[in-house]
Amino acid sequence: MAEDETNESVTATHTVIAINRDKNSQSAVKWAVEHLFNRKNSGDCILIHVRSQSLHPQDADTVPKEYRPPTDAELHQFFLPYRGFCARKGIVAKEIVIHDIDVPSALIHYINKHSISNIVVGASSRNAFTRTFKHPDVSTCLLKSTPESCSVYVIARGKVHTKRLRKRYKSLTDGKEKPSGTLHTDKSLSKIQNTKDKSRHRYSNSVDSLSSVSDFSGPLSFRSTGTSSSESLDFSSTSSESNSKSFVTSNTAASIESEMRKLRFELKGKMEMYESACKEALVARQKANELAQLKIKEAKKFERGKSAEEVLTALSELEKQKNKAGTEAALMAQRLEELEIQKKRNIAENKARIEAEEKQKTINLFERTNICFKRYRIDEIEAATDHFNESNKIGEGGYGPVYHAFLDHTSVAIKMLSPERSHGQRQFQQEIEVLSRMRHPHMVLLMGACPEYGCLVYEYMENGSLEDRLFRKDDTPPIPWKTRFRIAADIATALLFLHQMKPEPVVHRDLKPANILLDQNYVSKIGDVGLARLVPPSVADSVTQYHMTAAAGTFCYIDPEYQQTGMLGVKSDIYSFGVLLLQLITARSPMGLSYQVEEAIEHGTFPQILDPTITDWPIQDTLGLAQLALKCCELRKRDRPDLGTVLLPELIRLKKLGLSGIPPKRKLTAFGRAHGQRTSNSAPHFKGSENEVGMRNNPNLPMEIQRRSM
């Protein structure tokens, strides 16, 4: 047996603390430091650990970490916590590692060799392995086999579990007690040494014989941290000659021999048990591996089955959700269809109700108004238009189609309300209400109406609209400048009449060449008052405005301030009138016309912008008219001139200027009549495209061309 230790002479009390992986080792160290080293000169503190023989490499993985000896790397860190604890208490601890199979025998050998006074050991925690073989633990062996000169303390949970105090003997070397013979003669030492060698040889042979039976691959090896490895057991047996000289030495040799036999027997038994345990562990490991493989296979089977079941469950759930979603979608579609049908039904009912109400309002208005025109039946209208034959159709406007017919032997123009026109009924009522209250030579005469079917009967105007004649539709001759000046004055007179209506002024809101009709003598009349608005009298003032929620009129003629703010006033018509005057002298499109005329005046090219079909323009008077028209086209209402005090006097002057000559005659009118063939019952021509003029259908225009309201 070999050991790692420091070879020092023992001059004071030695206390050994046996430590291992058990938690009670910590309690043993703590108890020993607090109870055995709390006085001065309390001796040395030795921390000792017995390292068992290393396991076979194949068995290293099967034995748990807490039941196998520490490795070399773990052994280095094994003493650190205990050494640190002792250092904090001011105690310098020595570290001893003994390599042996039998832990109790190794500890007892160390105690005998170094005359240890105290040994402290933690109480063993019996595990399954120790219970199986009923092997006595370390503390029990120490209590039984430790020399009586050494105190044994067994610590459990920080308290003394079992203790056995040492017995003190008087020294055999005391002066009065010396035996007759001495053990320290050279001859005795030689014999004792021989006995020790023989004992060592017998012990070695026994171990070798046991090792050959076991699976150990090498001999028991021991390392020493401080003493020579050649040092052997310090026990000896005496020969028969020394028995008579030393009773103590003889007893010691016999005790050693008995202990050796005991050790050999125990070692053999332990080796057999260990071999059996290794075989059983190997078999158990193989069975464990087989069980693990079987478990893995079963787990995989279970997982596959579980996955398949989960997939089926998920598919079933998805199918249920799909069916539920399909059912809900079908119900939702059915509900939406029902709502759509109900919505269409409500819209149709509301539309029918509104049309009925509007028609009733028209009838009531027609009945309660002191009208001066005739009420026609629908059969009379159908007979006059040959059941609305397309050959009698002379135009199509925003209100509806316009037909030429004869009623009461008089040529008339009949406007029909189209059912699809959303605001047609309102315009119908508005036109009746406005025209029924006024009579003016330059306003189109309303001769009758059929309120049940929305028909308006006007006097027929042979020369159509001013727009058609300015742009020479059907290759008609140009209008002379004198006639143009007279038309401007006549329109201004009629417009002033509307603005001075009592009790409420009327704003036309859609004044343009398409709504100015000409009879066979080029007498102009304002028509299409469907968008006219009756406003409070205060609006006649140039300052007070009337707010409209939606602007109405035709693009390029509508007042910009009214279009932007919704503020309606009589000067809103002044802007439209200014654009109309510029078209009278230029015969050009209203798009950007005011800018073109202004540029021509500034650059001195005004004559070039006038209508080239007229060669005898009075340049200065025409220039004055153009400048007056540009003032009417100012963006702000307050910057536009007043119709009665500024515009009309100047236009009357220009009209008188043109009356000095006779207007040129035309051979044929647009409707096949020669000039001078007008009868007293002649009716006006009403051009159907009157509300579609401008740039309404131009796709390049960024804003809405025409918006209508009441």
Helices and strands as residue ranges (DSSP letters): E 14-18, H 23-35, E 44-51, G 57-59, G 65-67, H 72-78, H 80-88, E 93-99, H 103-114, E 118-122, H 128-133, H 138-145, E 151-156, E 159-164, H 186-213, H 240-243, H 247-368, E 374-375, H 378-384, G 390-392, E 393-396, E 401-407, E 410-416, H 424-435, E 446-450, E 455-459, H 466-470, G 473-475, H 481-499, E 506-507, G 513-515, E 516-518, E 524-526, E 533-534, G 537-540, E 546-547, E 553-554, H 560-565, E 567-568, H 571-586, H 593-602, H 606-609, H 619-632, G 637-639, I 643-647, H 648-658, E 706-707
